[in-house]
Amino acid sequence: MLNPRFCLLTLLAIAPALHAQIAGSVLSVDDGKQVRAVARLVGDQWISEKWCTPNGPRSAEPRDRIAVSGDLRVVTTRALAPTSEEWHRLVPTIVEIFARRERDERLLPGKTSDAPRAVDWIYSSEAGGRPTYYFEASRRVASPVDPDHDTDPPGTLRIGVAGFLHDSGGRLVPLGTKSELRWEQDGLPAGPNRPDLTPLGMVARGAQSIWVMKGQSGASVWFTLYDVSSAGIRTLLTTRGVPC
């Protein structure tokens, strides 16, 4: 028969190891008012944390920052100025990617448009001595369907293309893109003046580079983690807040 005291001591010895295994490394977001844990890395698996967003309007748009624990390291991202030399160097490649995506995905079947493609946002982060860029570009064209003005107000079709570029010794290499179509009613605000996904920073873990992106639609907020490498883009996790 086992000694109860021996069993208790054994459990107490195992408990710290189990707790350390479950705890993992934590990714948090600091909005200037509170720090919220939004994801946790246990082994090689990212797990969503439970976190909440306050109800009601916010007095000002916060500047969120990320914080990490364990063996994770934060690498900052920066928004490029549209007047910078770096911005102008990237624009032709981004416009070319946009045109190719439109053509391959047939985003405007049966309709052509002279509406210009505009680069809206470019963010940069550097790891290993080589910068990686996230961009969002768009163009707006008249709705391809003539609306019935008695039932449907006139609108504009917004084509958006976003993706990542890697600077490989001065040669810009596309790593992955996505596109979307969005209908916007004419005469109404086109939405908040911010990117669809805002890079908050990059998390480095060994040779792995993980971009942490914030999305927001009204009161709904979410964070998405992208593993960005020369092999392409992989979505690791999307975590959404719930009302407090």
Summary of the structure (lengths in Angstrom):
residues: 244
radius of gyration: 22.6
end to end distance: 50.7
largest distance: 85.9
contacts: 628
relative contact order: 0.16
helix: 17%
strand: 50%
